[in-house]
Amino acid sequence: SWGEFVPELESADLSGKTVALFGLGDQQSYPDDFVSAMGELYDLVCAAGAEVVGFWPNSGYEFNDSAALDGDDFVGLALDQDNQSDLTADRVATWVASIKPALGL
């Protein structure tokens, strides 16, 4: 569970570090907090000074709310293996290609 690492993240100095987030969720079973944990991680790494890259548009998803939204974008790549597994490979490939320059790759 990523929750056990929260104390480390709260005391970390991520200044000058670039971070890209992704989250797995089920937008049909949990439409009111789809990939919301990714939003919690975003808040933690930002508070620690990281620059977050890899925002992802929320179009193509069906959910009510998410703590991982910043405007119309997720704060990272949102994946739903339960309901949209057929889109995962293309989403990952597109997202990875988009973050490579920011990661120096």
QUIKA-V919372 format. One record per backbone hydrogen bond with DSSP energy under -0.5 kcal/mol. CO is the residue of the C=O (numbers start at 1). NH is the residue of the N-H. Records with the same first field share a line. If there is no record, write none. Layout:
CO = NH + NH
//
This chain:
1 = 4
2 = 5
3 = 6
5 = 9
6 = 10
7 = 11
8 = 12
9 = 12
12 = 14
14 = 17
17 = 51
19 = 53
21 = 77
23 = 79
25 = 82
26 = 30
28 = 31
30 = 33
31 = 64 + 65
33 = 36
35 = 38 + 39
36 = 39 + 40
37 = 41
38 = 42
39 = 43
40 = 44
41 = 45
42 = 46
43 = 47
44 = 48
45 = 50
46 = 49
48 = 14
49 = 16
50 = 52
51 = 19
53 = 21
56 = 74
58 = 61
65 = 34
66 = 69
68 = 75
70 = 73
72 = 58
73 = 70
74 = 56
77 = 23 + 79
79 = 25
80 = 84
84 = 87 + 88
85 = 88 + 89
87 = 91
88 = 92
89 = 93
90 = 94
91 = 95
92 = 96
93 = 97
94 = 98
95 = 99
96 = 100
97 = 101
99 = 103
100 = 103 + 105
101 = 104
//
